[in-house]
Amino acid sequence: MVRNSASARRPVGIVDRIGAAGRSHAFLTPARLEAFIAAAEEGTFSAAARRLDVSQPALSQTVTALERQLGVQLLVRSSAGVRTTEAGVTLLAEARAILVRHDQMVRTVTAAATDSTGVIQLGIPGELAYDLLRVVSRFAAEHPGTRVIPRHLPMAAQLASLRRGDLDVSFMREHPAGTEFDTTLVAQENLGILLASNLAAQLACSDGIHLNALAGLQWIGFPRADSPAWYDELAATLSSHGIDTGDQADGENFLIPSVGFTALSAGQAFAFASQEWAHLIPETVVWCRLAGYPVVRRTWAVWPAECRNLDVAHLIVGFEWCPTDSSLAGTCKGAQ
């Protein structure tokens, strides 16, 4: 978790008290141990992912990160699945014991917490990473008594709402300054682009589409007020590749899928998007990888440092499942 330098001087909030803090210096998190246990017991990453209701790439990355940090191979991969190594067998027994103790600790500590409203007011940007949607879905399934109410707001409005208490937690494209908020990086996506199918066929190379090949096309973006720092980062990257960012005053219109896809289908525009695009892509539009991955989109979860809402704490803990070093495969991909 990204922690503010002054966090040691402030009162400890409920998120800290249930163990969401410390992920930056303790890699043996419950989520990583649970991922390893599931893979070892199920025998395949796909079965383990189904068991835990997470994406297979996220689970595989989690186990790989655990092996890298420990410096040992825990699982032997093959076309038939996975099997534990000697080190893996040792860790499996220890991990099961750790999770039992962890669950006992969580029950004991959270039993002492009294702040639970049954509602989470959640601020969101225009589009969320697929794994973040999985976290929200998993949270809703495990906490049926808590309602999650999403609200789309520009970043300045999100920060103001967090200060007033109108929002409990927000997803933001940029890290807020100061010490009044706690944050954790929950997604880091290498973005590709959406553009007309016939145009993609002309521009695509073996390693994807080069950003400078899009010069002369209109960037379908978003209003700068939504996330000023992220907007400026994108605009600077585009300008360095000879692309005119133009005026995004009408960016709100492009947040409506039908408007954006109409502009893309006309063959004179492009838009950034994750490979796991949440909307149905029409046959006139394809997703393509950008050569060299020049555009990385980060998402932070942000909540007041003094938060003592138990519901928020449980949601934050769920972000342990989100990989923050995504990579993309394939070159161009249309609707499935």
C-alpha positions in Angstrom: 0.0 0.0 0.0 1.2 3.5 -0.8 1.5 5.2 2.6 1.9 8.9 3.3 5.2 9.8 5.0 3.3 11.3 8.0 1.1 8.2 8.5 3.1 7.1 11.5 2.1 10.4 13.3 -1.7 10.1 12.8 -4.2 7.9 14.7 -4.5 4.4 13.3 -7.7 3.9 11.2 -9.8 0.8 10.9 -8.1 -0.2 7.6 -4.8 -0.5 9.4 -6.3 -2.4 12.2 -7.6 -5.3 10.1 -4.2 -5.7 8.3 -4.6 -3.9 5.0 -1.6 -1.8 5.8 2.0 -3.1 5.3 1.7 -4.7 1.9 4.5 -2.5 0.7 7.0 -4.3 3.0 5.3 -7.7 3.6 5.0 -9.8 0.5 3.5 -12.9 2.3 0.0 -11.4 2.2 -3.0 -13.6 2.8 -4.1 -13.1 -0.8 -0.8 -14.5 -2.1 -0.9 -17.4 0.2 -4.5 -18.2 -0.6 -3.7 -18.1 -4.3 -0.8 -20.5 -3.9 -2.9 -22.9 -1.7 -5.7 -22.9 -4.3 -3.3 -23.6 -7.2 -1.6 -26.4 -5.2 -4.8 -28.0 -4.2 -6.7 -27.7 -7.5 -3.8 -28.7 -9.7 -4.4 -26.0 -12.4 -4.4 -22.2 -12.4 -7.8 -22.1 -14.2 -9.5 -24.2 -11.5 -7.8 -22.2 -8.8 -9.0 -19.0 -10.4 -12.6 -20.3 -10.6 -12.4 -21.3 -6.9 -11.3 -17.9 -5.8 -13.5 -16.0 -8.4 -10.5 -14.1 -9.8 -9.0 -13.9 -13.3 -6.5 -16.6 -14.2 -3.8 -14.1 -15.2 -4.2 -12.3 -11.9 -3.8 -15.6 -9.9 -0.8 -16.7 -12.0 0.9 -13.4 -11.5 0.3 -13.6 -7.8 1.9 -17.0 -7.4 4.8 -16.0 -9.7 5.4 -12.8 -7.6 5.4 -15.0 -4.5 8.1 -17.3 -6.0 10.2 -14.4 -7.1 10.1 -12.8 -3.6 10.9 -16.1 -1.9 13.6 -17.0 -4.4 12.3 -20.6 -4.8 10.1 -22.5 -7.3 6.9 -23.5 -5.6 5.0 -25.1 -8.5 6.2 -27.0 -11.6 4.1 -25.9 -14.6 3.2 -28.3 -17.4 0.5 -28.6 -20.1 -1.3 -30.9 -17.6 -1.4 -28.4 -14.8 0.8 -27.7 -11.8 2.4 -29.7 -9.0 4.1 -28.6 -5.9 7.9 -28.8 -5.5 9.5 -29.8 -2.2 9.6 -26.1 -1.2 6.0 -25.9 -2.3 4.9 -28.7 0.0 6.6 -27.1 2.9 5.0 -23.7 2.2 1.6 -25.3 1.7 1.5 -26.6 5.3 2.8 -23.3 6.7 0.4 -21.2 4.6 -2.6 -23.1 5.8 -1.6 -22.5 9.4 -1.0 -18.8 8.7 -4.4 -18.3 7.1 -6.2 -20.0 10.0 -4.4 -17.7 12.4 -5.1 -14.7 10.2 -8.8 -15.4 10.1 -8.8 -15.6 13.8 -7.1 -12.3 14.1 -9.5 -10.6 11.7 -12.5 -11.9 13.5 -11.1 -10.7 16.9 -10.1 -7.2 15.7 -13.2 -6.5 13.6 -15.5 -7.6 16.4 -14.2 -4.6 18.3 -15.0 -2.2 15.5 -18.4 -0.4 15.6 -18.4 1.8 12.5 -20.3 -0.1 9.8 -22.9 1.8 7.8 -24.0 -0.9 5.4 -23.4 1.5 2.5 -20.2 2.3 0.5 -20.4 5.5 -1.6 -17.8 4.7 -4.3 -16.4 7.3 -6.7 -15.3 6.0 -10.1 -13.7 7.3 -13.3 -15.2 6.7 -16.7 -13.8 3.2 -17.1 -12.5 0.6 -14.6 -10.0 -2.2 -15.0 -11.6 -5.6 -15.3 -9.9 -6.9 -12.1 -11.3 -3.9 -10.1 -14.8 -4.9 -11.2 -14.1 -8.4 -10.0 -13.0 -7.1 -6.6 -16.3 -5.1 -6.3 -18.3 -8.2 -7.4 -16.5 -10.4 -4.9 -17.0 -7.9 -2.1 -20.7 -7.7 -2.9 -21.1 -11.5 -2.8 -19.2 -11.8 0.5 -21.0 -8.8 2.2 -24.6 -9.0 1.0 -25.7 -6.6 3.7 -23.6 -3.8 2.3 -24.7 -1.7 -0.7 -22.1 -0.3 -3.1 -23.3 2.9 -4.7 -21.1 4.1 -7.6 -20.9 7.7 -8.6 -18.9 9.1 -11.6 -17.3 12.4 -10.7 -14.3 14.4 -11.8 -11.2 14.1 -9.6 -11.7 17.5 -7.9 -15.3 16.6 -7.1 -14.2 13.2 -5.7 -11.7 14.7 -3.4 -14.2 17.3 -2.2 -16.8 14.6 -1.6 -14.3 12.4 0.3 -13.5 15.4 2.6 -17.3 16.0 3.2 -18.0 12.4 3.8 -20.3 12.1 0.7 -17.9 9.5 -0.7 -16.3 6.7 1.3 -13.6 5.6 -1.2 -12.7 6.5 -4.7 -10.9 5.1 -7.7 -8.6 7.8 -9.2 -6.2 8.0 -12.1 -3.7 10.1 -10.1 -2.3 10.0 -6.6 -3.6 12.9 -4.5 -1.1 15.1 -2.7 -0.9 15.6 1.1 -1.5 13.4 4.1 -5.2 13.5 4.5 -5.8 10.4 2.4 -4.6 6.9 2.4 -4.0 5.2 -1.0 -3.1 2.0 -2.6 -2.3 1.3 -6.2 -4.9 -1.2 -7.5 -4.3 -1.3 -11.2 -1.6 -0.6 -13.7 -2.6 -1.3 -17.3 -0.6 -1.1 -20.5 -3.2 0.5 -22.8 -3.9 -0.3 -26.4 -6.2 1.5 -28.8 -9.6 1.2 -30.4 -9.9 2.2 -34.1 -11.7 1.3 -37.3 -11.1 -2.2 -38.5 -9.9 -1.3 -42.0 -7.6 1.4 -40.6 -6.1 -1.1 -38.2 -5.3 -3.4 -41.0 -3.3 -0.7 -42.8 -1.4 0.4 -39.7 -0.7 -2.8 -37.8 2.8 -4.2 -37.6 4.1 -7.5 -36.1 4.6 -5.8 -32.7 1.4 -3.7 -32.8 0.6 -0.2 -34.0 3.2 2.5 -33.5 1.9 5.6 -31.8 3.3 8.0 -34.3 1.3 6.2 -37.0 -1.8 7.7 -35.6 -0.7 11.3 -36.5 -3.6 13.0 -38.2 -6.3 11.1 -36.4 -8.5 12.6 -33.7 -8.0 11.4 -30.1 -11.2 10.5 -28.5 -10.4 11.3 -24.9 -12.2 12.8 -21.9 -12.6 16.2 -20.3 -9.4 17.4 -18.6 -11.4 18.2 -15.5 -12.1 14.5 -15.0 -8.4 13.9 -14.1 -6.0 16.8 -14.9 -2.7 15.0 -14.3 -3.7 11.9 -16.2 -5.0 14.0 -19.1 -1.8 16.0 -19.2 0.3 12.8 -19.2 -1.6 11.5 -22.2 -1.5 14.8 -24.0 2.2 15.0 -23.6 2.8 11.5 -24.8 0.6 12.1 -27.9 2.3 15.4 -28.6 5.7 13.8 -28.4 4.6 11.4 -31.2 3.3 14.1 -33.4 -0.4 13.8 -32.5 -2.5 16.9 -32.0 -4.6 16.4 -28.9 -7.1 19.0 -30.0 -9.9 20.2 -27.8 -11.6 17.7 -25.5 -14.4 20.0 -24.5 -16.9 17.5 -26.0 -15.2 14.6 -24.1 -18.3 14.0 -22.0 -20.1 12.9 -25.2 -17.5 10.3 -26.0 -18.2 8.6 -22.6 -21.4 7.4 -24.2 -20.4 4.2 -26.1 -22.6 4.8 -29.1 -21.1 8.2 -29.7 -17.5 7.0 -29.3 -18.0 4.0 -31.5 -19.6 6.0 -34.2 -16.6 8.4 -34.3 -14.2 5.4 -34.3 -16.1 3.5 -37.1 -15.8 6.6 -39.3 -12.0 5.9 -39.5 -10.8 9.3 -38.5 -10.3 8.8 -34.7 -8.8 6.5 -32.1 -9.3 5.9 -28.4 -7.2 4.3 -25.6 -8.5 1.2 -24.0 -7.6 -1.8 -22.0 -7.5 -5.2 -23.8 -10.2 -6.4 -21.5 -12.6 -3.8 -22.9 -15.8 -3.9 -20.9 -18.2 -2.9 -23.7 -19.2 -5.0 -26.7 -17.0 -3.8 -29.6 -18.9 -3.5 -32.9 -17.4 -5.4 -35.9 -16.4 -2.1 -37.4 -13.9 -1.5 -34.6 -10.9 -3.5 -33.2 -8.6 -3.3 -30.3 -4.9 -3.2 -31.1 -1.8 -3.3 -29.1 0.5 -0.3 -29.1 4.1 -1.2 -30.0 6.4 -0.7 -27.0 3.5 -0.1 -24.5 4.0 3.7 -24.4 0.8 4.4 -22.4 0.3 3.0 -18.9 -2.9 3.8 -17.0 -2.7 3.6 -13.2 -5.6 3.5 -10.8 -5.4 4.3 -7.1 -8.0 3.5 -4.4 -8.2 6.6 -2.2 -10.0 7.0 1.2 -9.8 9.4 4.2 -6.8 8.6 6.4 -9.1 8.8 9.5 -11.6 6.3 8.0 -13.0 3.9 10.6 -15.7 2.3 8.3 -15.4 -1.4 8.6 -17.1 -1.9 5.2 -14.5 0.2 3.5 -11.8 -1.7 5.3 -13.1 -5.0 3.9 -13.3 -3.6 0.4 -9.7 -2.2 0.6 -8.4 -5.6 1.7 -9.9 -7.1 -1.5 -7.6 -5.0 -3.6 -4.8 -7.4 -2.7 -6.1 -9.5 -5.6 -5.5 -6.8 -8.2 -2.2 -7.3 -10.2 -0.4 -4.0 -10.8 2.0 -5.1 -13.5 -0.3 -6.2 -16.4 1.0 -7.2 -19.8 -0.9 -7.6 -23.0 -0.9 -10.3 -25.6 -1.9 -10.3 -29.2 -1.8 -7.5 -31.7 -5.4 -6.7 -32.9 -8.6 -8.0 -31.5 -12.2 -7.4 -32.6 -15.5 -8.3 -31.0 -15.6 -11.9 -29.7 
